[in-house]
Amino acid sequence: MQKRILVVDDDDEIRELLEFDLAHSGYSVDTACDGMEGLNKAVNNYYDIILLDVMMPKMNGFDVCKNLRKAKPDVPVLLLTAKGTIGDKTQGFDCGADDYLVKPFDIQEVLLRVKALLRRNSDNSSNESEFKKEILKMGDIELFPESLETAIEGKKIKLTPTEFEILYCLMQHFNDSVSLAVLLDEVWGYDSDEDVRMVRVHVGGLRQKIEKDTKNPKYLHTVTNVGYKLTPISETAEEN
């Protein structure tokens, strides 16, 4: 069955280029030229993935993503934007975006990210009924797949879909070091040296939510030259 993609961008040239290349790659493509139109289409129609610009008239992409997450928490969102600072990326991920590409981008990179997000969503959907029933608990940390929440020492915390998947991956490797390459492969479905910064931004957001003191983390530790490790109890991190 043809996957449906919504492209929301106020730049006619970029929107038409994406529409042409995505359609040529076998996707069914719908478009919107401002944030309000994009949000209305996204909420009232079914799409397998949404490509979303940030700087748009009527409603910016961050607000579109934030509102979309309330109505459709599971649809993957790929932000395409000229705003490429760490602060901008963090804001996008905090709004619930799953991935982030900075303009100008290579269309092949867009297609790669789209394919990876669709595969990840498909894998999740195939195990959704059983996965949602599962509550994973280790040490002080519990995971609730149905609500995309974690509980730290009994206190529930809402996570973005990507933060949840990172934490789930780390829980599967509890007390073991998990490399950035493994996180990219298991969470995003591809391995790219250029995207380790994206992982670090997401992990930073997750750490802000689950740690009382991010400079002296109790659970989520950085392992120098490797990646990250999740521990059930406080221990001296290899690098905080």
Buried (B, 14 or more C-beta within 10 A) or exposed (E): EEBBBBBBBBBEEBBEBBBEBBEEBEBBBBBBBBBBBBBEBBBEEEBBBBBBBBBBEBBBBBBBBBBBBEEBEEBBBBBBBEBEEEEBBBBBBBBBBBBBBBBEBEBEEBBBBBBBBBEBBEEBEEEEEEBEEEEBEBBBBBBBBEEBBBBBEEEEEEBBBBBBBBBBBBBEBBEEBBBBBBBBBBBBBBBBEEBBEBBBBBBBBBBEBBBEEEEEBBBBBBBEEBBBBBBBEEEEBEEB
